[in-house]
Amino acid sequence: MPDYRYQCLDCGTTYIGPQLDGGMTCGCVPAKSIRGTFYGVGVTHVKPLSDELLESLSVSEAGKVRSALCLEWGIPNKSHAFHGSNFSSNQTLVNLINNIVEPVRGGLLITVRQKVRQKYGYDIETQMMA
């Protein structure tokens, strides 16, 4: 029987197994229904995101981590207005990383992609573990 993969990138809830009728309900508040993707023979299996990437950061922690990562990666630390996100609630490290790198283009994107892969084992282009 083929497997299906369900993952909420917001809360990190992940399920790999037989197809679930109606999808998977994640742990977000409010909960979301997540559709599964085929995860069978002939399909490249995706590693679940690491616990480190799924760590929930408070607003103050996220601000400090954002500043440190922007400095480390040479990216201007812009306010939420430029990134289109709401920073008034907790967020996972992976969401913070994706948000920071979203506006990055060109040669800097290549450099940042390599740095993120080295530090976290995460590929910002595919948004999967490398």
N, C-alpha and C positions, 0 to 999 in steps of 0.2 A: 504494500500500500504506500503511495507517495506521501511524503511529508509536506507540511506547509509551515512557513515562518511568519510569525506575527511579532511586531516590535513597535512599541510606542517610544519615540525619541524624546518625548517630554519627561516621562517618568521612568523609562527604562524597562518596563514590564516586557518580557520576552517569552514566547512560547514557540517551540518547534515540535511538531507532531502531526497526528491526523488532522484533517481539515475540521474546523469548528463551524457548526451551523450558526450563521448570524455573526460570525467574527469573534474576536477576543475583546473582552472589556478590560481596559487598562486601569491602573491605579490612580489616575489623575482625578482631581476634584474640579469640576464634575468629570466623571468617567467618560471615556470616549470608546466607541466601537472601532476596532482596528481590523482592517481586511488583511487576510493572509496572502502571501505570495508563494507560488510553487517552489518547493525545495527538494526536488527528487533527483533521480538518476540523470546524469548528463547536465545537471545544473551546478554551476560553481557555488559551493557552499560558503556562506558568509559567516564569519566569526562574530558572535555577539559582542557588543561594545563592552569594553573593560569596566570594571567596577569604578575605577578612578574617573573615567569619562562620564559615568552616570551619577557621580557624586552630586548631591544637591548643595548649592551654594546660596547662602543668605544674600540679601541685597548688598550689605556692607562687604561681605567676603567676595562677592562677584566683582564689585568695584575695584577691590585691591588686586584680585587675580587679573582682571582686565588690564589694569595699569601695568602690572608686571609683564604680562604677555605682550602687550603692545610695545613696550620698551624693548623687550627681548627680541621681538620679531621686526622691529623698525617700522611699525605701523602707527600712524597718528591715532591717538585715543580720542575718538569723536563721541559726541553725546548721542543719546538714543534717537534724537530727531534725524540724524544722518543714517542710522542703522535700521530704522523702522521697527524697533522692538520696544517692549515695555519692560523696564527694569525695576518695577515697583514690587516684584514678587521673586521668590526663589527661582533659580534656574539651574539646570545641570551644566557641568563643565563642557560637555559636547555642544550644547546649545550656545554657550558663551563663545567657544572657539569658532563655531560656524558663523555666529553673528559678527565677530571681530574680522574674520577673513572675507566675508561676503563682498565688501566693496573693493577688495584688493585685486589688481589687474597686472598684467605684464610680467616683467622679470621678477618683481617683488613676490608675486604669487608663486612662482616656481621655488624661490628661496624659502618662503614661508611654508609651502607644502612639504619641503624636505625637512625643515625644522620640526614641524608638527609630527611627521612620520617618525623621526628619530626620538622625540621626547615622549610621545603618547602611543606610537604604533597605529596611528589613525590617519587615514587619507582624506584630506578635506575636499578633494575633487569627487571621489566616489561616495564620501560620507560613510565609509566602512572601515573596519580594522584592516590594516595593511597585511 
